[in-house]
């Protein structure tokens, strides 16, 4: 199980787990876009229309990343508990950087998993990030 929830193991039986220690070492695929679970324009349509085929081909190794929008989330997004590989990453993002990421499924055909970043959650740390970035130059 990569991005699945602890109880969504039906895709796991189709995964080739021939990796080291029984882990799946195949690549994962992320689609990143401003219009993930947020209908704004043409890219939303592209992402939505390719979701069923991509989920069929990549299974639990496919997820999308986009911004969390509280206005569209109730009709586009269903929160799910994060799986054992995902939960620690989301927790560290929140604890170390103040960034809240909502995990769940996009309510389109194929129901791909999504990571929706609450872009307002890290605004209080923006100046510190700028200083740290400039220090590297």
C-alpha positions in Angstrom: 0.0 0.0 0.0 1.5 3.3 -1.0 -1.1 6.1 -0.8 -3.9 3.9 0.3 -5.6 4.2 3.6 -5.1 1.5 6.2 -8.4 -0.1 5.1 -8.1 0.3 1.4 -6.0 -2.7 0.5 -8.1 -4.0 -2.4 -5.5 -2.5 -4.9 -2.6 -4.1 -3.0 -3.3 -7.6 -4.2 -2.6 -6.3 -7.8 0.8 -4.8 -6.9 4.0 -6.5 -7.7 5.7 -6.7 -4.3 8.9 -8.4 -5.5 11.1 -5.6 -4.1 13.6 -5.9 -1.3 12.0 -7.1 1.9 8.6 -7.5 0.1 8.3 -3.7 -0.5 7.1 -2.3 -3.8 10.1 -0.5 -5.4 8.2 0.5 -8.5 8.0 4.3 -9.2 5.1 6.5 -8.1 3.5 9.1 -10.2 2.3 12.5 -9.0 0.3 15.0 -11.1 0.8 18.5 -9.6 -1.6 21.3 -10.6 -3.4 24.3 -9.4 -6.7 22.8 -10.6 -6.6 19.5 -8.7 -10.0 19.2 -7.1 -10.6 22.8 -7.9 -12.6 23.5 -11.1 -11.1 26.6 -12.7 -10.5 25.9 -16.3 -9.1 23.5 -18.9 -6.4 21.8 -16.9 -9.1 20.6 -14.4 -10.8 18.8 -17.3 -7.6 17.2 -18.5 -6.7 16.0 -15.0 -10.2 14.7 -14.4 -10.5 12.9 -17.7 -7.1 11.2 -17.4 -7.7 10.1 -13.7 -9.6 6.8 -14.4 -7.0 5.5 -16.9 -4.1 6.6 -14.7 -5.6 5.0 -11.6 -6.2 1.8 -13.6 -2.6 1.7 -14.8 -0.8 3.0 -11.7 -3.2 1.9 -8.9 -2.2 3.0 -5.4 1.1 4.4 -6.8 -0.7 7.4 -8.3 -1.7 10.6 -6.6 -2.4 14.3 -7.4 -1.1 17.3 -5.5 -2.9 20.7 -5.5 -4.1 23.5 -3.3 -6.8 23.0 -0.7 -9.8 25.2 -1.4 -12.4 25.3 1.4 -15.1 26.4 -1.0 -14.7 23.5 -3.5 -13.5 20.8 -1.1 -17.0 19.7 0.1 -18.1 18.8 -3.4 -14.7 17.7 -4.9 -12.8 16.0 -2.1 -13.4 13.3 0.5 -10.9 13.2 3.4 -9.4 9.8 4.2 -7.0 8.7 6.9 -3.5 8.7 5.6 -1.7 5.4 5.2 1.4 4.3 7.2 3.8 5.8 4.7 2.0 9.0 4.2 0.9 9.9 7.7 4.4 10.5 9.1 5.3 12.8 6.2 2.1 14.9 6.6 2.7 15.1 10.3 6.3 16.3 9.9 5.2 18.9 7.4 2.7 20.2 10.0 5.1 20.0 13.0 8.3 21.3 11.3 6.9 23.8 8.8 3.4 24.6 9.8 2.0 23.3 6.5 -1.3 21.5 6.6 -2.0 18.9 3.9 -5.4 17.3 3.5 -5.3 13.8 2.2 -8.2 12.0 0.6 -9.7 11.1 -2.7 -10.9 13.3 -5.5 -14.6 12.7 -6.2 -14.2 12.0 -9.9 -14.3 8.8 -11.8 -11.4 6.6 -10.7 -11.3 8.3 -7.2 -7.5 9.1 -7.3 -5.8 9.9 -4.0 -5.0 13.6 -3.6 -2.8 15.7 -1.3 -4.3 19.2 -1.0 -2.0 21.8 0.5 -3.5 24.5 2.6 -1.4 27.3 1.3 -2.6 29.7 3.9 -1.2 27.5 6.7 2.4 28.4 6.1 2.0 32.1 5.6 3.2 33.0 9.0 6.6 31.4 8.2 7.0 32.9 4.8 9.6 35.5 5.8 11.7 32.9 7.6 11.7 30.8 4.5 12.7 33.7 2.3 15.6 34.5 4.7 16.7 30.9 4.7 16.5 30.7 0.9 18.5 33.9 0.4 21.2 32.7 2.9 22.0 29.9 0.4 23.1 32.4 -2.3 
